[in-house]
Amino acid sequence: MVTITKEAEGFLEALADELTISPTRHEQAVARYESLGKWLHRDASKVKQYDPQVYSQGSFRLGTVVKPEDESGHYDIDSVCELTALTKGQLTQYTLKELLRVEIEAYRTAQAMVKPLGEGRRCWTLEYADGAQFHMDIVPALPNGAATRLLLESRGLDAQWAGTAIAITDNKHPLFYQPTTDWPRSNPKGYANWFRSRMAVAFSRKRRKLAEAAQASVESIPEYRVVTPLQQAIMILKRHRDQMFAERKDVKPISVILTTLSAHAYEGEETIGQALVSILTNMHSFIGFDGVRSYIPNPSDPLENFADKWAEHPERRAAFFEWLEAAKRDFFYAAQVTSRQVITDSVAPRIGRRLAERARDRATPKPAPTLLRPATAASAAAAVPTFPAEARVPGKPAGFGGG
């Protein structure tokens, strides 16, 4: 059992604060995809009739975005553009992707964005001006909830999150250009709903505390301002992983594996230190193995295995367990230390020296400001009371019984 010192808890709180993006950054990201959504609903839009919905996915949706190590670094906004009034039987993946390319390109031109529209395997990418520090990946999608639910139920699998499933495009898919109902599947809303269910109690508790501190109603506290120990622990672990695999990016454990296993292992702990210990102690137990393959099912679509590449690339599986053992050593040791400087020095090689020192400085209590100014000689002399040489004889107290 790891005993966590109050100094370590304070350091971890400060570290999480250093990694958390500012409310302003979050609001800027939301404004980006909301702006695109409004464009797609304008009168001249070629997709307005299909009721396009643009929303975030990935770490922005989960609240686990990590501030870039370099202050000038870019934020990736992962988003979905779902044409909710279309079905897979009405067009091909290629047609859907092209339909949105035309509209997104028109948006880019209208916004006077200099950098050209980029294409990824599953998405279009808008590159904002360097000063904005954003780029947005937009995944074209169609509703796929009913079909996904039927598929999962036919296999006897959990379908409770299937209602928000989507069909997405993939230009490497063998049927990308052909009419078919066999499209790649995804479910970012379902995954986020599952993730939130794992921290529901902690979220409500934290939101209530924020409301009490602000003397406001719980409902008035925006959800994105509520950061739970699970989210904070994941941010810390992601930075630790990034630093550890800075020179070995090809085997770096992917974020969705780290996030899924962390959420499974989290048991509602109230502090970051407790959450980290629980996660690092138990996350391995949520990896299945049938003697040949490792399994980390997508909670929102159990037919998807997040560890599917491990069989083909065993070095990635080895790298995950190498990282897990390193994280245990680093954080379990730091958790039991009382010296903030020793904590800083112990984690600096894994999270970066500058970040560790900023967290230390943030966690160090500041001396209370004094209200007394140094006395001058004159004021000091004036402050010394003087008394007459002769004895004083008290008179009748005034104000009691008359004059």
Secondary structure, DSSP 8 states (H G I E B T S, - for coil): -----HHHHHHHHHHHHHHS--HHHHHHHHHHHHHHHHHHTSTT-SSGGG-EEEEE-THHHHT-----SSTT--EEEEEEEEETT--GGGS-HHHHHHHHHHHHHHHHHHTT--S--EE-SS-EEEE--GGG-EEEEEEEEEE-HHHHHHHHHHTT---TTGGG-EEE--TTSTTTTS--S---EE-HHHHHHHHHHHTHHHHHHHHHHHHHHHT--GGGS-GGG---HHHHHHHHHHHHHHHHTTT-GGG---HHHHHHHHHHH----SSHHHHHHHHHHHGGGG-EE-SS-EE-EETTEEEEETTTTTTT-HHHHHHHHHHHHHHHHHHHHHHT---HHHHHHHHHHHH-HHHHHHHHHHHS------------HHHHHHHS----SS-------TTSS--
